[in-house]
């Protein structure tokens, strides 16, 4: 049990409380996945997936699926445990027929954004293959590329959907308006990278960043109760502002030129689109379709331009 004197300031400011909980859950998930990698390694040594496949692609697929089984199982366990601890149900329903336009938009918008990024990349002398770090030889097998994309989706999609929407967005929504929940979810997950949730930094760095962000949120909350002067309370929010500015600066400096910035913004937009669709439909299906559409479109365009097909 959390002592009353510690809990009370957060109880009077539920959005700050739920934001801190969402950050803690996000960081704990990343650390949990890191902790599962040795389990995946042990499973591979027992199952020996490479011995079950006759080709290099088959061996890759078997190994990736072994990893995916561990990651997906771990993600589900983490999400269910979190939902049980917080006493909240998991949204597993399907959208209503009235929500079909929202679902269609969630699928088509990421595809259109990827096409726009490629057009901008071409106009600036690069392409999507270079931006994503992909390398394809002329005449490369599209089936192999498709298998690699599917393997990435096998563990990236469940992690994205459950963490972004079942954990972070639902947590924020319990104390914020729909627009605020969508915006904060987009900011948190979008700057980390929706396609990199299972490999978002080294464990120690993730733990330190998570604790610092929680402390930065808690400081103005407690200062509001401790100080009578408004300017002191405002000053206590400075670490949070510095933290946010530093995170934004790190994200911006990691982008590769104008086209790279467009691709980074496209990933942020993906989170915003799927968060809005989830808010409208209360179903995880539209976010899952949006994520899959983005990844498939991105990889398909990168393959086509990388091989010179377009």
C-alpha positions in Angstrom: 0.0 0.0 0.0 1.2 3.5 -0.9 1.2 5.8 2.2 -1.6 8.4 2.2 0.8 11.4 2.4 2.6 10.1 -0.7 -0.6 9.2 -2.6 -2.8 12.3 -1.7 -1.1 14.9 -4.0 -1.4 12.5 -7.0 -5.0 11.7 -6.1 -5.8 15.4 -6.3 -4.2 15.5 -9.8 -5.3 12.3 -11.5 -3.8 13.2 -14.9 -0.3 13.5 -13.4 -0.9 10.3 -11.5 -1.9 8.3 -14.6 0.8 9.9 -16.7 3.4 8.7 -14.2 1.8 5.2 -14.2 1.8 5.1 -18.0 5.5 6.0 -18.1 6.3 3.4 -15.4 4.3 0.7 -17.3 6.0 1.7 -20.6 9.5 1.5 -19.0 8.7 -1.7 -17.2 7.5 -3.3 -20.4 10.7 -2.5 -22.2 12.8 -3.9 -19.3 10.5 -7.0 -19.2 11.2 -7.7 -22.9 14.9 -7.3 -22.3 14.7 -9.8 -19.5 13.0 -12.3 -21.9 15.7 -12.3 -24.5 17.8 -14.9 -22.5 14.6 -17.0 -22.4 14.3 -16.8 -26.1 18.0 -17.7 -26.5 17.5 -20.8 -24.2 14.5 -21.8 -26.2 16.4 -21.5 -29.5 19.2 -23.7 -28.1 16.6 -26.3 -27.1 14.4 -26.2 -30.2 17.4 -25.6 -32.5 15.1 -24.0 -35.2 18.0 -23.8 -37.7 18.2 -27.6 -37.7 14.5 -27.8 -38.7 15.0 -25.7 -41.8 16.8 -26.7 -45.0 17.4 -23.1 -46.3 18.8 -19.9 -45.0 15.4 -18.2 -45.2 13.8 -21.1 -43.4 16.4 -21.0 -40.7 15.8 -17.3 -40.3 12.1 -17.7 -40.2 12.3 -20.5 -37.6 14.6 -18.5 -35.4 12.5 -15.3 -35.7 9.3 -17.2 -34.9 10.9 -18.7 -31.8 11.9 -15.2 -30.7 8.4 -13.9 -31.6 6.7 -16.6 -29.6 8.6 -15.5 -26.5 8.0 -11.8 -27.1 4.3 -12.1 -27.9 3.7 -14.4 -24.9 5.6 -12.0 -22.7 3.7 -9.0 -24.0 0.4 -10.7 -23.4 1.4 -11.8 -19.9 2.6 -8.3 -19.0 -0.6 -6.6 -20.4 -3.0 -9.0 -18.7 -1.1 -8.7 -15.4 -1.2 -4.9 -15.6 -4.9 -5.0 -16.4 -5.6 -7.2 -13.4 -3.6 -5.1 -11.0 -5.3 -1.9 -12.2 -8.7 -3.7 -12.3 -9.4 -2.7 -15.9 -10.8 -5.0 -18.7 -8.9 -5.5 -22.0 -10.7 -4.1 -25.1 -10.9 -7.1 -27.5 -14.1 -6.2 -29.3 -14.6 -5.4 -33.0 -15.6 -2.0 -34.4 -19.3 -1.4 -35.2 -20.4 -1.1 -38.8 -20.8 2.7 -38.2 -17.1 2.8 -37.5 -16.0 1.3 -40.9 -15.1 4.7 -42.3 -12.7 5.2 -39.4 -11.2 1.8 -39.9 -10.8 2.4 -43.6 -9.1 5.8 -42.9 -6.8 4.1 -40.4 -5.6 1.7 -43.1 -5.4 4.1 -46.0 -3.8 7.1 -44.2 -0.5 5.3 -43.3 -0.2 4.1 -46.9 -0.7 7.6 -48.3 1.8 9.0 -45.8 4.5 6.4 -46.9 3.9 7.4 -50.5 4.3 11.1 -49.6 7.5 10.4 -47.8 8.9 8.5 -50.8 8.0 11.4 -53.1 9.7 13.8 -50.8 12.8 11.5 -50.5 13.0 11.3 -54.3 12.8 15.0 -54.6 15.7 15.5 -52.2 18.0 12.9 -53.8 17.4 9.9 -51.6 14.8 7.1 -51.3 12.9 5.1 -48.7 15.3 2.2 -48.9 18.2 4.4 -47.8 16.1 6.0 -45.1 15.2 2.7 -43.6 18.7 1.3 -43.9 17.5 -1.4 -46.3 19.8 -2.9 -49.0 18.5 -4.8 -51.9 20.3 -6.1 -55.0 18.8 -5.8 -58.4 16.5 -8.8 -59.0 16.1 -9.6 -55.3 13.5 -12.1 -54.4 10.3 -10.3 -53.3 9.1 -13.4 -51.4 12.2 -13.2 -49.1 11.5 -9.5 -48.5 7.9 -10.3 -47.7 8.8 -13.1 -45.3 11.2 -10.7 -43.4 8.3 -8.1 -43.2 5.9 -10.7 -41.9 8.4 -11.9 -39.3 8.8 -8.3 -38.1 5.1 -7.9 -37.8 4.8 -11.2 -35.9 6.2 -9.6 -32.7 6.2 -5.9 -33.5 2.5 -5.6 -34.1 1.3 -7.3 -30.8 3.8 -5.3 -28.8 2.8 -2.0 -30.4 -1.0 -2.5 -30.1 -1.0 -3.8 -26.6 1.5 -1.4 -25.1 0.4 1.8 -27.0 -3.3 1.4 -26.6 -4.2 -1.2 -24.0 -1.6 0.1 -21.5 -0.6 3.7 -22.3 -3.7 5.2 -23.9 -6.2 3.5 -21.6 -4.2 4.6 -18.6 -4.2 8.2 -19.7 -7.8 8.1 -20.9 -8.9 7.2 -17.3 -7.9 10.7 -16.2 -7.9 12.8 -19.4 -10.1 13.9 -22.2 -10.0 11.9 -25.4 -8.0 14.6 -27.2 -5.4 14.8 -24.3 -5.1 11.0 -24.2 -4.5 10.8 -27.9 -2.0 13.6 -27.8 0.0 12.3 -24.9 0.0 8.8 -26.2 1.3 10.1 -29.6 4.0 12.1 -27.9 5.2 9.3 -25.7 5.2 6.4 -28.1 5.8 8.4 -31.3 9.1 9.9 -30.1 10.3 6.5 -28.9 9.4 4.9 -32.2 6.3 2.7 -32.7 8.3 0.1 -34.7 11.1 -0.1 -32.1 9.2 -0.9 -28.9 10.8 -4.2 -28.3 14.3 -2.8 -28.7 14.0 0.7 -27.3 17.5 1.2 -25.8 19.7 -0.5 -23.3 18.1 -1.7 -20.0 20.1 0.6 -17.7 19.3 3.6 -19.9 15.6 2.7 -20.1 15.5 2.3 -16.3 17.3 5.6 -15.7 15.1 7.5 -18.2 11.9 6.0 -16.8 12.8 7.0 -13.2 13.9 10.5 -14.2 10.7 11.1 -16.1 8.5 9.9 -13.2 10.5 12.1 -10.8 10.1 15.1 -13.2 6.3 14.5 -13.2 6.1 14.0 -9.4 8.2 17.1 -8.5 5.6 19.8 -9.6 2.8 17.6 -8.2 4.3 17.7 -4.7 5.5 21.3 -5.1 1.9 22.4 -5.7 1.0 21.1 -2.2 4.2 22.2 -0.5 4.5 25.8 -1.8 2.0 28.7 -1.4 3.7 30.7 -4.1 2.7 29.9 -7.7 6.0 30.8 -9.1 7.7 28.2 -7.0 5.3 25.5 -8.2 5.9 26.7 -11.8 9.7 26.6 -11.2 9.5 23.0 -10.0 8.1 22.0 -13.4 11.4 23.1 -15.1 13.0 19.6 -14.9 10.0 18.2 -16.8 10.3 20.9 -19.4 14.0 20.3 -19.8 13.4 16.5 -20.0 10.8 17.0 -22.7 13.0 19.4 -24.6 16.0 17.0 -24.4 13.9 14.1 -25.6 12.6 16.1 -28.5 16.1 17.3 -29.4 17.4 13.8 -29.3 14.6 12.7 -31.6 15.2 15.5 -34.0 19.0 15.0 -34.2 18.5 11.4 -35.0 16.6 12.2 -38.2 18.4 12.0 -41.5 17.7 15.3 -43.4 14.4 16.5 -44.6 13.2 13.1 -45.9 14.3 11.5 -42.7 12.4 14.0 -40.7 9.3 13.3 -42.8 9.7 9.5 -42.1 10.0 10.3 -38.4 6.9 12.4 -38.5 5.2 9.7 -40.4 5.8 7.3 -37.5 4.5 9.9 -35.0 1.5 10.3 -37.3 0.9 6.5 -37.3 0.6 6.6 -33.5 -1.8 9.6 -33.7 -4.0 8.0 -36.4 -4.2 4.7 -34.5 -4.8 6.4 -31.2 -7.6 8.4 -32.7 -9.1 5.3 -34.3 -8.9 3.4 -31.0 -10.6 6.3 -29.2 -13.4 6.3 -31.7 -14.0 2.6 -32.0 -12.8 1.2 -28.6 -11.3 -1.7 -30.5 -7.7 -2.7 -31.0 -8.4 -3.8 -34.6 -8.1 -0.4 -36.3 -4.7 0.3 -34.6 -3.5 -3.1 -35.6 -4.5 -2.6 -39.2 -2.9 0.9 -39.2 0.4 -0.5 -38.0 0.4 -3.4 -40.4 -0.5 -1.1 -43.3 2.3 1.3 -42.4 5.0 -1.4 -42.1 3.9 -3.3 -45.2 3.7 -0.1 -47.3 7.1 1.1 -46.0 8.8 -2.1 -46.7 7.2 -2.6 -50.0 8.1 0.8 -51.3 11.7 0.4 -49.9 12.0 -2.9 -51.8 10.7 -1.5 -55.0 12.9 1.6 -55.0 15.9 -0.4 -53.6 15.7 -2.9 -56.5 15.1 -0.3 -59.1 11.6 -1.6 -59.9 10.3 2.0 -59.7 
